[in-house]
Every structure is written in C-alpha cells, then in structure tokens.
Amino acid sequence: MHCKLTAIPLLLLASAAAGRTVGGKAPGTEAADTVIVVDKVQVTAIKQGLVLRSQPVAASIVGSRAIERRHIGALKNLSQTVPNFHVPDYGSRMTSSIYVRGLGARIDQPVIGLNIDNVPVLNKDNFDTELADAERIEVLRGPQSTLYGRNTMGGVVNVYTLSPLAYQGVRLTAEYGSGDSYRFRASSYYKLSPDLGMAVTGYYTHTGGFFDNQYTGEKCDWERLGGGRWKTQWRNRRGLRIDNTLSFSVLDQGGYPYAYVGEEIVHDGQTVIRKGEICCNDPCSYRRTTISDGLTVRYDAEKFAVSSITSYQYSDDEMILDQDFTPLSYFTLKQARREHTVTEDVVFRSRDGRRYGWLFGAFGFYRRGTMDAPVHFKRTGIEKLILENANISPDLVYTMDADELPLYSDFRMPSYGAALYHESRFTLGHWRITAGIRADYERTRLRYHSKAGMDYSLSVNGGAPAPIRIDIDETNEIAHSYTEILPKFSAMYCFDEVRNLYISIARGYKAGGFNTQMFSDILQEKIKWQMASGIPYDEPDLMSYKPEYSWNYELGGHFSCLDGVVRGDFAVFWIDVRDQQLTVFPEGTATGRMMTNAGRTRSVGAEAALQFTPWRSLEINAAYGYTDARFVRYDNGIEDFKDNRIPYAPQHTFSAGAAWTVPTGVAWLGDLVLQAGVRCAGRIWWNEENSLSQPFYALTDASVRFEHKHYSLDIWSRNLTGTNYNVFYFKSIGNEFVQRGRPRTFGITLNINI
C-alpha cells in the first residue's frame, strides 16, 4: 500500500500495545489510545464535532490505557512526549509554566488553554492539578483563539473524564514510590436508571520530597493533595443531555528546592552558602483550595445542536517565600489570593455530514480577585538593600534600629469579557475549506493600596542623629480595555476519510496584565528616594504590560503505509509574534520579577511523529519537535538581543518508546506488558543574553506490568539512568539559582477494577 499524506493533527502515539482491549475500561475508550483505531472515534467536544483527525489542526491524543500505563496524573507528565510541548516541573503547583513552539509564560497569562469536560479553567495557577479518571487528553497546538479566545495562542488542552453512562464499576488505585510518595484513588460509576448515571471519585497523594534544605535538615519539596469529583449525566433519548461536574481539591506544599549556583556568599567573615546548596532560613510553603462546578446542557435537533456551558470557579491560595533563598535574613513574601469566576458559553452548530457546516457562539466571563502581598524586610535586607544604598555620601549617615520593615500591598482585580465567534466549513469534492472569526472584548482593572512606614536617624556632617519618619500610604487604580479580532483560515485536501493535507493561517492573542510582583520594589525605591531627596518618587511605567499577538502559518500532513502498520504525522510552522511577553529580573538588587514586552520575535519549526506496529503485540512510537525561536527586535535599553534565542523554550523535544504485550498463559495473571522509553529536551537558554543554558538531556523510563481484566500491577522507574539536569533558572537580588530535575525514582502501582 502506497503512503498517503493527511493533514491530521500530530498525534501523541501512546507507548502502549495496540489492539488489545483492557478489562475494566469504558467501552470505546481504548480507541483513543492509538492511531490505528482512533479514526473511528467521534470527538465529544462541543466545538469540534468532526473526528479530530479530520480537522486542520496539529494535535496529540492520549487515551485512558496510555494514561494509566504511563501514570499521567497531571499535564506536566505529558512534557516532551507531545512534540514541542514542554512543561518543566519546578517550584510549586502554582507555577504551571507551559511552552509550546517557542511560546510560553512563567507567570500571569498562560499561552495555552485548559478545558476539563468542556469547562475552561481560567486561572493558570490551577492548571497543575490531579487528572483523576481521565478518559482521554487532547493537546491541540497552534492558535485556537477563534473558538476558545484569549490565552490560547499556543493551543488548547482538552481533558475528558470517564462517563458513568458508558462505564460502570468500582476503580481502586494504590501506589508507592521513591521520595516516600504514595497515592490512593477510589471511584464508583453506576447507573440510577438507563438514562441517568452518577460517578463519585476521591483521591489523596503524598510526597515526602527529594531535596534537602540544609538549613533545616528537612525535605523542602514535600506535598499533600486531596480532592474529589461528583459527576452526574442525564439523557432523555430525544436529544437533550445534561451533565454536571462538581469538583474540589485541597493542596499543601513545601518549597522551594532552589539551589544557589554562584560563588559562595560570605557574611561577617563566614561562608553562609556554597554553590549547589539549598539553604533557606525562613519558611516556604504553598497552599491552595479550589472548587469548580460545570453545568453543560445540550440539545441535538435534526439539523443543528445547541449547547450551554456554565461554570463557577473558586480559588483560594497562599504562597510564603524566603524570597532571597539564602540563610541570610533579607526579606520574606506572603501572597494570599482569592478569586471567584463565572463563565458562560453558548454554542450553536450544524450537524455533521453536510456540504456546508457552521458554528456560532457567544462567550462571557467575570472574574473578581483579591490579593494581599506584604513583603517583610529583615535586618540584612535593611542594611544591604536600603541603608547601603542611602549611605553613599560620608556627609550623610543613615541609621535604623528596627529589625524588620514591612511593606504592605493589597490588590483588587476585577475583570470581565465577552466574545462572539463564527466558523464556516465548506466541502468541495476532496477539498474542505474552513474560515472563522472571533470578536473579543476584555476590561481589566487593578485597584491597589500600598503602605509603608519607616523610622530612621540621619546624621549630617558628623552631627547628632536626628530622628525622621517616612510614611507612604497610597491608593490608585489602573484599567485597560482590549478589543481583538481573531481570524482563521484553512484549506484541507482529503484523499479519503482520514488521509488529508492542510495549510492554515491563524491569529493568536494573549491578554495583557499587571506586574503586581513589582510593587515591593517600587515601595523600596520610594523609601530610598525620600531618604535621599525628601521628595516623592515618580513611579516608573512598570505596573502593566501589553497583550501579545501572533500569526501562525502552518502546513501539516499524515502518511500511512502497509495497511496502517506504519503511520506518521508532520507539521511545519512559522510564527510571527508582536509584543511577546517575557518574564525578566530587573538589574541590580531588585527583589521582584516582572513581565515586559519584547518588540518582535519569530518562531519557526517542525514536528513529526511515527508509529510502527509490526505485530498486534508490539508497538513502537517516536515523536520529535524542533523550534528555532529568536528575537527579531528587542532592546531593553542596556543591550540589543536581536537574533538571540528566546529563553525557557527548548529547541528540541524528542520521545521514543516501545511496548510489548506477552500473554502469560496463566488465566489469573493475564498479560505481561514490557515498556521502555526515553524523553528528551534541550537546549534551553536561561536568559536573553544566551550566556547560560541547559544542554540537551535524556530521561529513560521503563516498566514491567501484569495486566488482567480485573486488576493490574505495575513496577516502574523514571529517569532510570539518573540523569542530572536543571529545569529552572532565575535571579534574586543579583544571586543566581536553579532547580534540579527529579532524580531516579522507582514505584509500584496496583489498580483494581470491580
């Protein structure tokens, strides 16, 4: 059979044995695991009515079997296995940084959207959560702004959980692994009637930690996470469907395992921290409580379908940092945030199978957030960051007796937005033409209150010190409105139902925001300025940053040979980005981090995936992504970074894996599944100067699994070769830090399906 091209999304080819039905799975869920059988699976996403493979979008699909076998419990477990998709695991679960095709963000607005059972998760800080009983995960790469709106210029991740109408039974999971890590999960799926199903899921995970804080002698990256989900589905057999999912989670974490990488720091003649040490004297932690309820009502008529997706989302979190990350008493930060969000999405779409298809939608949201972010300067911070900067003249000597200087900032951050969108699809013989457009409006506001009081003494020309007090108490407001038009066009040539070739052009958009983490630096500068001059400090234009825009040009295809024994996917892309948002660390002894806009960047690259299934019991998969992301125009006033690579986005991602299923011949033992694979990423540049980087690295995984209709027992290892690598780099008050990647880990997992 000759190879044929098709514009299928780039599918993540799960490293699982193809073709076997695993007991205890929902009917049809196995089909989402492999390229071979996924062609017949109808996507349940409301905005994507056709089979996902027949649409002009680069995507990866991971089904329930691959999710279970590879222990995918969070989005970061997909890192590298999806081409050009990188989710570094560092800091706390608040971080949630995702990089796709050279685009990404460490703080504030995400570059990729997340939907769980069609409900959008608007707060990026909540992305890193437990994906319990996921039926499948879809990773769509490239701008999805026409259908999904703001903050999806890098793509969208759609997670779908098991349906109680498709699967009934009890599922139990117990796991223990390195770092005193254990996980328990229990869920029950049952039908109250032929048209009414209900599912209840509960989970708890614990991690003792892998990295020691040498100051306390204890692990600093411990974690406890618990939560649950209650899902109800009803069908009336006349086209009406009602789904409601209520979920909650409670998280408590330590942190942060940031190792010092500069020359040793000497204080009062003693070395307080050396290169490679994690040594913080003040507490660090992160806690989070989330509640979400999503209600989906859908009616399928003869010629069209209408859906309403309504959600309420609540988040309450608190981060505490020893923000200098050293044993010295510089300063600490407490950031407590609470947010309420309401969303509504109404979608009208034509039924599939017609020459002309259409979709109309209207979306709206309202977010009300509050945040308190006090910074407490300790004695060393007062001396090094305030007094030393003030005592620059021998004629003026500033002194201060207090051991602590609190700087208070609290914020109120209401925002709302609305959008109208449309997509038309034409079928002309072998051609499918798609055109879409979205009008998006957003209004965001920051109301802030900053306060600081400081008592100090000033001696002039050796005279007696005179007491002076500085009081700063300011309230102000900043507001921005954004109106965006987001078009998309694609042309696809279909050789048959699933083999096709496409080109697409789409505009992406990421919302602007406010640099709340710079307010302590601004207060610090106000204090130093008033000490030196006695006049008010003129605030710099650092408090907000602009939206980011992109145009994505893409060509994609798929080939299939030997009756599906060999299958592959590819895409090449060019992304032109204006005002790309970058997280930077201000020069000197600044204590915060801020978002700024680079003038212009471009990202060019390619993605490819290959699946080889010579026998039903053997499957071999490989996926590769290449991205060359560079600055076209970016001068920060100190240095011109033109042609330098964009930091934090890996140049290469690669994964390869094989799974071999062997029947044991023993009825109660089931099959033996042997799996091995490798995940790679790099080079990753850590700064705009391109002077520091993480070289290309490889992580080897392996597992031995006994798989039966009613249970499975899995013995697994990650980073089997013990590769040393860094996942994060940053600066604080001029000092450099990194977080190491997780070491070699082992574990054993037992799943029971009743």
C-alpha positions in Angstrom: 0.0 0.0 0.0 1.4 3.4 -1.0 1.9 6.1 1.6 -0.6 8.9 1.6 -0.5 12.3 3.1 -3.1 13.5 5.5 -3.4 16.7 7.5 -4.2 15.1 10.7 -3.0 16.7 13.8 0.2 15.4 15.1 -0.9 12.7 17.4 0.9 11.7 20.5 1.4 8.0 19.8 0.9 6.3 23.2 3.6 3.9 24.2 1.1 1.1 24.8 0.4 -2.2 23.0 -2.1 -1.6 20.3 -5.2 -3.6 19.5 -5.9 -5.3 22.9 -8.9 -4.5 25.0 -8.1 -4.0 28.6 -10.7 -5.1 31.1 -12.4 -2.5 33.3 -12.2 0.3 30.7 -15.2 2.1 29.4 -16.5 0.9 26.0 -14.6 2.6 23.2 -12.1 4.4 25.4 -9.3 2.1 24.2 -9.8 3.6 20.7 -8.4 6.9 21.8 -5.0 5.3 22.6 -3.7 4.5 19.2 -3.6 6.0 15.7 -4.9 2.7 14.3 -8.3 2.8 15.8 -8.7 6.4 16.8 -10.0 7.2 13.2 -13.5 5.9 14.2 -13.8 7.7 17.5 -16.2 10.7 17.4 -14.9 13.6 19.5 -17.4 14.6 22.2 -16.0 18.1 22.3 -18.9 20.6 21.7 -16.8 22.9 19.5 -15.2 20.1 17.5 -17.9 17.9 16.0 -15.9 16.1 13.4 -13.4 13.4 14.2 -10.4 15.3 15.5 -8.1 13.6 12.9 -10.1 15.0 10.0 -9.6 18.6 11.1 -6.8 21.0 10.1 -5.1 21.2 13.4 -1.9 19.7 14.9 -2.9 17.6 17.9 -2.0 14.7 20.1 -4.4 12.3 21.7 -3.7 10.2 24.8 -6.3 7.6 25.7 -7.2 6.0 29.0 -5.0 3.0 28.5 -1.9 5.1 27.9 -2.8 7.5 30.8 -2.9 4.5 33.2 0.2 2.7 31.9 2.3 5.9 31.9 1.0 7.2 35.2 -0.2 10.5 33.7 -1.7 12.3 36.7 -1.0 15.9 35.6 -0.2 17.9 32.5 3.5 18.0 33.3 3.6 14.2 32.7 3.0 14.9 29.0 6.1 17.1 28.7 8.3 16.1 25.8 6.1 13.2 24.7 4.0 15.7 22.8 6.1 17.4 20.1 7.2 20.9 21.0 5.2 20.7 24.3 7.4 21.4 27.4 6.1 21.7 31.0 9.0 22.0 33.4 8.4 20.6 36.9 9.7 23.1 39.4 8.6 25.3 42.3 5.1 24.7 43.4 1.9 23.6 41.6 1.1 27.3 41.3 3.8 27.7 38.6 2.2 25.7 35.8 4.5 27.0 33.1 3.9 25.6 29.6 6.0 26.2 26.5 4.6 25.4 23.0 6.5 26.1 19.8 8.7 28.7 21.4 5.8 30.5 23.1 5.2 30.4 26.9 5.0 32.3 30.1 6.3 31.7 33.6 3.8 34.0 35.4 0.4 35.6 34.8 -1.4 34.8 31.5 -0.9 31.3 30.0 0.0 30.6 26.4 -2.3 27.5 26.3 -5.8 27.0 27.5 -7.1 24.1 29.6 -10.7 22.7 29.4 -11.9 19.8 31.6 -15.1 18.3 30.3 -15.6 21.4 28.1 -15.3 23.8 31.1 -12.5 26.3 30.7 -10.0 26.7 33.6 -9.3 30.4 33.5 -6.8 30.7 36.3 -3.4 29.4 35.2 -2.4 28.8 38.8 -4.9 25.9 38.9 -3.6 24.1 35.8 -1.4 21.7 37.8 -4.0 19.5 39.4 -4.8 15.8 39.6 -6.4 14.5 36.4 -8.3 11.7 38.1 -10.0 9.1 35.9 -9.3 10.9 32.6 -10.8 9.1 29.6 -8.6 10.9 27.2 -6.4 14.0 26.8 -6.2 16.1 23.6 -3.3 18.6 23.1 -4.1 20.9 20.2 -1.1 23.0 19.1 -1.2 26.3 17.3 -3.6 29.2 17.8 -7.1 28.1 18.9 -8.2 31.7 19.5 -11.2 31.7 17.1 -13.1 29.1 19.1 -11.5 29.4 22.5 -10.5 33.0 22.7 -7.9 34.7 25.0 -4.7 32.9 26.1 -4.9 30.1 23.6 -2.4 31.3 21.1 -0.2 28.3 21.8 -3.0 25.8 21.8 -5.6 24.1 24.0 -5.5 21.0 26.2 -8.9 19.2 26.5 -9.4 16.7 29.2 -12.4 14.4 29.3 -13.2 12.2 32.3 -15.0 8.8 32.3 -18.7 8.8 31.7 -20.9 6.9 34.2 -23.3 6.1 31.3 -20.5 4.4 29.4 -18.7 2.7 32.3 -20.0 1.1 35.5 -18.0 -0.3 38.3 -15.5 0.4 41.1 -11.9 1.6 40.4 -9.3 1.5 43.1 -5.6 2.6 42.9 -2.8 2.4 45.4 0.8 3.4 44.6 4.1 3.8 46.5 7.3 5.3 45.1 10.6 7.0 45.8 10.7 10.0 48.0 8.1 8.5 50.4 5.5 9.1 47.7 2.1 7.4 47.8 -1.2 7.8 46.1 -4.7 6.5 46.7 -7.7 6.8 44.5 -11.2 5.3 44.7 -14.1 5.9 42.3 -17.6 4.4 41.7 -19.5 4.6 38.5 -23.1 3.4 38.4 -26.5 4.0 36.7 -29.5 5.0 38.7 -31.6 4.4 35.6 -30.9 3.7 31.9 -30.7 7.4 31.2 -29.2 8.7 34.5 -25.6 8.0 35.6 -23.5 9.1 38.5 -19.8 8.9 39.4 -18.0 9.8 42.7 -14.2 10.0 42.8 -11.9 10.7 45.7 -8.1 10.8 45.7 -5.1 11.6 48.0 -1.5 12.0 47.2 1.6 12.5 49.4 5.2 13.2 48.6 7.9 13.3 51.3 10.2 15.1 49.0 13.5 14.7 47.1 15.6 17.7 48.1 17.0 18.7 51.5 17.1 22.2 52.9 20.5 22.2 54.5 19.5 25.0 56.9 16.7 22.9 58.5 17.9 19.4 57.6 14.4 18.6 56.3 12.9 17.9 52.8 11.7 21.2 51.3 9.6 19.8 48.4 7.0 17.8 50.3 3.4 17.8 49.1 -0.1 16.7 50.2 -3.0 16.8 47.8 -6.6 15.6 48.2 -9.8 16.1 46.4 -12.8 14.6 44.8 -15.4 14.8 42.0 -19.1 14.2 41.7 -20.3 13.8 38.1 -23.9 13.4 37.0 -25.2 12.7 33.5 -28.7 12.5 32.2 -30.1 11.8 28.7 -33.8 11.9 27.7 -33.4 9.9 24.4 -34.9 12.9 22.5 -31.7 14.8 22.0 -31.4 16.5 25.4 -28.3 16.0 27.6 -27.5 17.5 30.9 -24.1 17.0 32.6 -22.9 18.5 35.9 -19.5 18.0 37.4 -18.6 19.3 40.9 -15.0 19.0 41.9 -12.8 20.3 44.7 -9.2 19.9 45.8 -7.0 20.9 48.8 -3.2 21.3 48.4 -0.5 21.8 50.9 3.1 22.1 49.7 6.6 22.9 51.0 9.1 24.6 48.8 11.2 25.7 47.1 14.2 23.5 46.2 16.2 26.3 44.5 20.0 25.7 44.6 22.5 28.5 44.7 24.8 28.4 41.7 27.0 31.5 42.1 30.3 31.9 44.0 30.0 31.3 47.8 28.4 34.0 49.8 30.4 35.3 52.8 28.7 37.3 55.5 30.6 38.6 58.6 33.6 36.6 57.6 31.7 33.3 57.4 30.6 31.3 54.4 26.8 31.1 54.6 26.0 29.3 51.3 28.1 27.5 48.7 27.4 26.5 45.1 24.9 23.8 44.7 23.4 24.2 48.2 19.7 24.6 49.0 19.7 26.7 52.2 16.8 28.9 53.3 16.3 30.1 56.8 12.7 31.3 56.6 9.7 29.1 55.9 8.5 28.5 52.4 5.1 26.9 51.5 2.1 26.9 49.1 -1.4 26.0 49.9 -4.5 26.0 47.6 -8.2 25.3 47.8 -10.3 25.1 44.7 -13.9 24.4 44.0 -15.4 24.2 40.5 -18.9 23.3 39.2 -19.6 23.0 35.5 -23.1 22.5 34.0 -23.5 21.5 30.4 -26.9 21.4 28.7 -27.0 20.2 25.1 -29.9 19.6 22.7 -29.4 17.8 19.4 -32.0 18.6 16.8 -32.3 17.1 13.4 -30.2 19.8 11.6 -28.4 21.6 14.5 -27.2 21.3 18.1 -27.2 24.0 20.8 -25.1 23.8 23.9 -24.8 25.9 27.0 -21.7 25.5 29.2 -21.9 27.3 32.6 -19.3 27.3 35.3 -18.4 28.7 38.7 -14.8 28.5 39.8 -13.4 29.4 43.2 -9.7 29.5 44.2 -8.1 30.4 47.5 -4.3 30.1 47.7 -1.4 31.4 49.8 2.3 31.4 48.9 5.0 32.1 51.5 8.6 32.6 50.3 12.0 33.2 51.8 12.5 35.3 48.7 16.2 35.7 48.9 16.6 31.9 49.1 19.7 32.1 51.3 20.4 31.7 55.1 20.6 35.5 55.4 17.7 37.5 56.7 16.9 39.6 53.7 13.2 39.5 53.2 10.1 37.3 53.0 7.0 37.4 50.9 3.4 36.3 51.6 1.0 36.3 48.7 -2.6 35.4 49.6 -5.1 35.4 46.7 -8.8 34.7 46.4 -10.7 34.5 43.2 -14.3 33.9 42.1 -15.0 33.3 38.4 -18.2 32.8 36.4 -18.2 31.7 32.7 -20.9 31.2 30.1 -20.5 29.7 26.6 -23.4 29.2 24.2 -22.7 27.3 21.0 -25.0 26.7 18.0 -23.6 24.3 15.4 -24.9 22.4 12.4 -25.0 18.7 12.4 -22.0 16.9 10.7 -22.2 15.3 7.3 -23.4 18.2 5.3 -21.6 20.0 2.5 -21.8 23.3 4.4 -21.3 23.4 8.2 -21.4 26.3 10.5 -20.9 27.3 14.1 -22.0 30.4 16.1 -21.0 31.1 19.6 -21.1 33.7 22.4 -18.9 33.6 25.4 -18.7 35.8 28.6 -16.8 35.7 31.9 -16.5 37.7 35.1 -13.6 37.4 37.5 -13.2 39.0 40.9 -9.9 38.6 42.5 -8.3 40.0 45.6 -4.7 39.6 46.7 -2.6 40.7 49.8 1.1 40.6 49.2 3.1 42.0 52.2 6.9 41.9 52.0 8.9 41.9 55.3 12.5 43.2 55.1 14.7 41.6 57.7 17.8 43.0 59.3 20.2 42.0 56.5 17.8 43.3 53.9 17.5 46.7 55.6 21.3 47.0 55.8 22.2 45.8 52.3 19.2 47.0 50.2 18.2 50.2 51.9 20.9 51.7 54.2 23.9 50.8 52.0 22.2 52.5 49.0 21.4 55.5 51.1 24.9 55.9 52.7 26.7 56.9 49.6 28.0 60.2 50.9 30.3 60.5 54.0 28.5 63.7 55.0 25.1 61.9 55.4 24.9 58.9 57.6 21.6 57.0 57.8 20.9 54.5 60.6 17.9 52.4 61.6 17.4 50.3 64.7 14.4 48.2 63.7 15.0 44.6 62.8 12.0 44.4 60.4 10.5 46.7 57.8 7.1 45.7 56.4 5.9 46.8 53.0 2.2 46.3 52.5 0.4 45.9 49.2 -3.1 44.7 48.6 -4.9 44.5 45.3 -8.5 44.2 43.9 -8.5 42.8 40.4 -12.0 42.7 38.8 -12.2 41.8 35.1 -14.8 40.8 32.6 -15.0 39.9 28.9 -17.4 38.9 26.1 -16.9 37.4 22.7 -18.9 36.5 19.6 -17.4 33.9 17.2 -18.3 32.1 14.0 -16.8 29.3 11.8 -17.9 28.1 8.4 -16.8 24.8 6.8 -17.3 24.1 3.1 -16.8 20.7 1.4 -16.0 20.9 -2.3 -15.1 17.5 -3.6 -11.9 16.5 -1.9 -11.4 20.0 -0.5 -12.6 21.3 2.9 -12.3 25.0 3.4 -12.7 26.4 6.9 -12.9 30.1 7.8 -13.6 31.6 11.2 -13.5 34.9 13.1 -13.9 36.0 16.7 -14.6 39.4 18.2 -13.2 39.5 21.7 -13.6 42.3 24.3 -12.0 42.4 27.7 -11.9 45.0 30.5 -9.4 44.6 33.3 -8.8 46.7 36.3 -6.3 46.9 39.2 -7.1 48.8 42.4 -4.1 48.9 44.7 -3.2 50.1 48.1 0.4 50.4 49.1 1.6 51.3 52.6 4.9 51.5 54.4 6.3 53.3 57.5 9.9 53.7 58.4 11.7 55.3 61.3 15.4 56.2 60.9 18.0 58.7 62.0 20.1 61.0 59.9 23.5 62.5 60.9 24.7 65.4 58.9 28.5 66.2 58.8 29.1 64.1 61.9 26.4 65.9 63.9 23.9 64.2 66.3 21.5 61.8 64.7 18.1 63.4 64.1 15.0 61.1 64.1 13.0 61.1 60.8 9.9 59.1 59.8 8.7 58.2 56.3 5.0 57.3 55.8 3.8 56.1 52.5 0.1 55.4 52.1 -1.2 55.4 48.5 -4.3 54.2 46.7 -4.7 54.2 43.0 -6.3 52.4 40.1 -5.2 51.2 36.6 -7.6 50.0 34.0 -7.2 48.7 30.4 -9.6 47.6 27.7 -8.8 45.3 24.8 -10.8 44.7 21.7 -9.4 42.0 19.4 -10.5 40.5 16.0 -9.1 36.9 15.6 -9.5 35.4 12.2 -8.5 31.9 11.0 -8.4 30.2 7.6 -7.5 26.7 6.5 -7.7 24.6 3.3 -7.5 20.8 3.5 -7.3 18.2 0.7 -8.8 14.9 1.7 -7.6 11.7 0.0 -10.2 9.8 1.9 -12.0 10.0 5.3 -8.9 10.4 7.4 -6.0 11.0 5.0 -5.5 14.6 4.1 -3.1 17.5 3.7 -3.8 21.0 5.1 -2.5 24.6 5.3 -3.7 27.1 7.9 -3.3 30.7 8.9 -4.5 31.9 12.3 -4.1 34.8 14.6 -3.3 34.3 18.3 -3.8 36.6 21.3 -2.7 36.6 24.9 -4.2 39.2 27.3 -2.2 41.9 29.0 -1.9 42.3 32.7 -0.4 44.0 35.8 3.0 43.5 37.4 1.8 43.0 41.0 5.1 41.4 42.0 7.0 44.7 41.3 5.1 46.7 43.9 7.5 45.9 46.7 10.4 47.1 44.6 8.5 50.3 43.8 7.9 50.8 47.6 11.5 50.2 48.3 12.6 52.7 45.7 10.1 55.3 47.1 11.7 54.9 50.6 15.2 55.2 49.3 14.3 58.2 47.1 12.6 60.1 50.0 15.6 59.3 52.3 17.9 60.8 49.7 15.9 63.7 48.4 12.8 64.2 50.6 10.6 64.4 47.5 8.0 61.9 46.2 9.2 59.2 43.9 7.9 59.2 40.3 6.6 55.7 39.6 8.1 54.1 36.5 6.0 52.6 33.8 6.3 49.1 35.1 2.9 48.4 36.5 1.3 46.8 33.4 2.3 45.1 30.2 0.6 44.9 26.8 -1.1 42.0 25.1 0.8 39.6 22.9 -0.2 38.8 19.3 0.9 36.2 16.8 0.2 35.0 13.2 0.7 31.3 12.8 1.4 29.8 9.3 1.3 26.0 9.2 1.5 23.1 6.8 0.6 19.6 8.1 0.2 16.1 6.9 -0.1 12.4 7.6 1.1 9.3 5.9 0.0 5.7 6.2 1.8 2.6 4.8 1.3 -1.2 4.8 -2.3 -1.1 5.8 -1.6 1.0 8.8 1.5 -0.9 10.1 3.5 2.3 9.6 1.9 5.7 10.3 3.3 9.1 10.7 2.4 12.7 11.1 4.2 16.0 10.5 3.8 19.8 10.6 6.0 22.7 9.8 5.2 26.2 11.1 6.2 29.8 11.1 5.0 32.1 13.9 5.4 35.8 13.8 4.9 37.3 17.3 4.5 41.0 18.2 4.9 42.3 21.8 5.9 38.8 23.1 5.5 38.8 26.9 8.7 37.9 28.7 9.4 37.4 32.4 12.5 39.3 33.4 14.5 40.0 36.5 15.4 43.7 36.8 19.1 44.6 37.0 20.8 45.2 40.3 19.4 44.4 43.7 15.7 44.3 42.6 13.7 41.8 44.6 10.8 41.1 42.2 10.1 39.8 38.8 8.1 41.5 36.1 6.6 40.9 32.7 7.7 43.0 29.8 7.0 43.1 26.1 9.7 42.3 23.5 9.3 44.2 20.3 9.1 41.3 17.9 10.0 37.6 17.8 9.6 34.8 15.4 9.4 31.0 15.8 10.0 28.5 13.1 10.0 24.8 13.5 8.7 21.3 12.6 7.0 18.4 14.3 6.9 14.7 13.4 5.5 11.5 14.9 5.9 7.9 13.8 4.1 4.7 14.8 5.3 1.3 13.8 3.1 -1.8 14.7 4.7 -4.8 13.1 2.6 -7.2 15.2 -0.5 -6.8 17.3 1.6 -7.3 20.5 4.3 -4.8 19.6 4.1 -1.1 19.2 7.0 1.4 18.7 6.4 5.1 18.8 8.6 8.2 18.3 7.8 11.9 18.4 10.1 14.9 17.6 9.7 18.6 17.8 12.1 21.3 16.7 11.7 25.0 17.4 14.0 27.9 16.5 12.6 30.9 18.4 14.5 34.1 18.3 14.2 37.8 18.9 13.7 39.9 15.8 13.6 43.2 17.7 14.2 43.5 21.4 16.4 46.2 23.1 15.9 46.6 26.8 17.9 49.9 26.9 21.0 48.2 28.0 21.6 45.5 25.4 20.2 44.6 22.0 19.1 40.9 21.9 18.4 40.7 18.2 18.8 37.1 16.8 19.3 35.7 20.3 17.1 32.7 21.2 14.1 33.1 23.4 14.7 31.8 26.9 13.0 28.8 28.7 11.6 27.3 25.4 13.5 24.1 24.4 15.0 23.9 20.9 14.4 20.1 20.7 11.9 17.7 22.2 12.0 14.0 21.5 10.4 10.9 22.8 10.6 7.2 21.7 9.0 4.2 23.3 8.1 0.6 22.8 5.6 -1.7 24.4 5.5 -5.5 24.1 2.5 -7.4 25.3 3.1 -11.1 26.1 0.3 -13.5 27.2 1.5 -15.3 30.3 -0.8 -18.3 29.7 -2.0 -18.1 33.3 -5.6 -17.0 33.5 -5.4 -15.2 36.8 -2.2 -13.4 35.8 -3.3 -12.0 32.5 -0.7 -10.4 30.1 2.8 -9.3 30.7 3.5 -5.8 29.3 7.1 -4.6 29.0 7.6 -1.0 28.3 10.7 1.2 27.8 11.1 4.8 26.5 13.1 7.9 26.5 12.1 11.6 26.9 14.4 14.4 25.8 14.6 18.2 25.8 17.1 20.9 25.1 19.0 23.1 24.6 17.1 25.5 26.9 18.5 29.0 27.2 18.0 30.6 30.6 18.5 34.3 29.8 18.1 36.8 26.9 21.9 37.2 26.7 22.1 33.4 25.8 25.1 33.1 28.2 23.5 30.3 30.3 21.7 27.2 29.2 20.7 23.6 30.0 22.2 21.3 27.4 20.1 18.6 25.7 19.3 15.8 28.1 17.6 12.4 28.0 15.4 10.7 30.7 14.9 6.9 30.4 11.7 5.3 31.7 10.8 1.6 32.0 8.1 -0.6 33.5 7.0 -4.2 33.9 3.3 -4.6 34.1 0.9 -7.5 34.8 -2.4 -6.7 33.2 -5.6 -8.6 33.9 -9.3 -7.9 33.3 -9.9 -7.0 36.9 -6.5 -5.7 38.0 -3.0 -4.5 37.0 0.3 -4.5 38.9 2.9 -2.1 37.6 6.6 -1.8 38.6 8.1 1.3 37.1 11.0 3.6 37.0 11.5 7.2 35.8 14.9 8.7 34.9 16.3 5.2 35.2 19.9 6.3 34.3 19.9 9.1 37.0 20.5 12.0 34.6 21.4 15.3 36.2 19.7 18.3 34.7 18.2 21.6 35.6 14.5 22.6 35.0 14.6 26.3 36.1 16.9 29.2 36.5 16.4 32.7 38.0 17.9 35.6 39.8 17.1 37.2 43.1 18.9 40.4 44.3 21.7 39.6 41.9 22.2 35.9 43.1 21.6 33.0 40.7 19.6 29.9 41.5 18.5 26.7 39.7 16.2 23.8 40.5 17.5 20.4 39.7 15.3 17.9 37.9 13.9 14.9 39.8 16.4 12.1 40.4 16.0 8.4 39.6 12.7 7.2 41.0 11.0 3.8 41.4 7.5 2.8 42.2 4.8 0.1 42.3 1.2 0.7 41.3 -1.9 -1.6 41.9 -5.1 -0.9 40.0 -8.3 -2.9 40.8 -11.4 -2.8 38.6 -14.5 -4.4 40.0 
